[in-house]
Amino acid sequence: MPPKFKRHLNDDDVTGSIKSERRNLLEEDSDEEEDFFLRGPSGPRFGPKNDKIRQVQNQVDEVIDVMQENITKVIERGERLDDLQDKSESLSDNATAFSNRSKQLRRQMWWRGCKVKAIVALVAVVVLLIIIVPIILKHRT
């Protein structure tokens, strides 16, 4: 009878075989290069080099955080500037409209003043004529 093979391997089967293969390789005599690749670099895990690496990594993380905050602030500033520009344009449009309307109103008031002056002058002339004409007519006769 032929041997049965599994069609689907689960994670435990794969990890177990890798661990056993690794164990077999480490138990036999091996040189330093093989040990380096199988076990990783030798030496203390929390030595001065790793502390320096951790310090550098912490500094990099801090710089990343600061840069993310700066980018967020720049985006918010850009939004505020856009809002400010919109308000500025609206204010400029309103100022132009106000200026045009005030010029138009000034002209209307000037014409109204001219009309009032003309009416007052006409009334004065009529009153003077009413007063002077009878006096002239009395003296003539």
C-alpha positions in Angstrom: 0.0 0.0 0.0 1.4 3.4 -0.9 2.1 5.9 1.9 -0.5 8.5 2.6 0.5 12.1 2.2 -1.2 15.1 3.7 -2.7 17.4 1.1 -3.0 20.3 3.5 -0.4 21.2 6.1 -1.3 23.2 9.1 1.0 25.7 10.8 2.0 23.4 13.6 3.3 20.8 11.1 5.4 23.4 9.3 6.8 25.1 12.4 7.5 21.9 14.1 9.6 20.6 11.1 11.5 23.9 10.9 12.3 23.8 14.7 13.4 20.2 14.5 15.6 20.8 11.5 17.1 23.8 13.2 17.7 21.8 16.3 19.5 19.1 14.3 21.7 21.6 12.6 22.7 23.3 15.9 23.4 20.0 17.7 26.0 18.9 15.1 29.4 20.6 14.9 29.1 23.8 13.0 31.3 26.8 12.4 30.7 30.4 13.4 29.1 31.4 10.2 26.4 28.8 10.4 25.7 29.7 14.0 25.4 33.4 13.1 22.7 32.6 10.5 20.9 30.1 12.6 21.0 31.8 16.0 21.5 35.4 15.1 24.4 37.6 16.1 26.2 36.5 19.2 26.7 38.9 22.1 24.5 40.5 24.7 21.1 41.5 23.5 21.0 44.6 25.6 24.5 45.7 25.1 25.8 49.2 24.3 25.2 48.8 20.6 21.5 47.9 21.1 21.1 50.8 23.5 22.5 53.1 20.9 20.2 51.6 18.3 17.3 52.0 20.7 18.2 55.6 21.3 18.5 56.3 17.6 15.2 54.5 17.0 13.5 56.6 19.8 14.9 59.8 18.2 13.6 58.7 14.8 10.2 58.0 16.3 10.2 61.4 18.0 11.1 63.1 14.8 8.4 61.1 13.0 5.8 62.3 15.6 7.0 65.9 15.3 6.8 65.8 11.5 3.3 64.3 11.6 2.2 67.0 14.0 3.8 69.6 11.7 2.1 68.2 8.6 -1.2 68.3 10.5 -0.6 71.9 11.5 0.4 72.9 8.0 -2.8 71.3 6.6 -4.9 73.1 9.2 -3.1 76.4 8.5 -3.8 75.9 4.8 -7.5 75.4 5.5 -7.5 78.5 7.7 -5.7 80.5 4.9 -8.3 79.3 2.4 -11.1 80.4 4.7 -9.3 83.7 5.3 -8.8 84.2 1.5 -12.5 83.5 0.9 -13.5 86.0 3.5 -11.1 88.6 2.2 -12.5 88.2 -1.4 -16.0 88.5 0.0 -15.0 91.6 2.0 -13.4 93.1 -1.1 -16.5 92.5 -3.2 -18.7 94.1 -0.5 -16.4 97.1 -0.3 -16.5 97.6 -4.1 -20.3 97.3 -4.0 -20.5 99.8 -1.1 -18.2 102.2 -3.0 -20.3 102.0 -6.1 -23.6 102.4 -4.2 -22.2 105.4 -2.2 -21.2 107.2 -5.4 -24.6 106.6 -6.9 -26.3 107.8 -3.7 -24.0 110.9 -3.7 -25.1 111.7 -7.3 -28.7 111.3 -6.3 -28.3 113.6 -3.3 -26.5 116.2 -5.4 -29.3 116.2 -8.0 -31.9 116.4 -5.2 -30.0 119.3 -3.7 -29.9 121.0 -7.2 -33.6 120.5 -7.6 -34.4 121.9 -4.1 -32.2 125.0 -4.9 -33.8 125.5 -8.2 -37.3 125.3 -6.6 -36.3 127.7 -3.9 -34.9 130.1 -6.5 -38.0 129.8 -8.6 -40.3 130.4 -5.6 -38.1 133.5 -4.6 -38.4 134.8 -8.2 -42.2 134.3 -8.2 -42.5 136.0 -4.7 -40.4 138.9 -5.9 -42.4 139.2 -9.0 -45.6 139.1 -7.0 -44.3 141.9 -4.8 -42.4 144.0 -7.4 -44.9 143.9 -10.2 -47.8 145.5 -8.3 -45.5 148.1 -6.9 -44.2 149.0 -10.4 -47.8 149.0 -11.7 -48.9 151.4 -9.0 -46.1 153.8 -9.6 -46.7 153.9 -13.3 -50.2 154.8 -13.0 
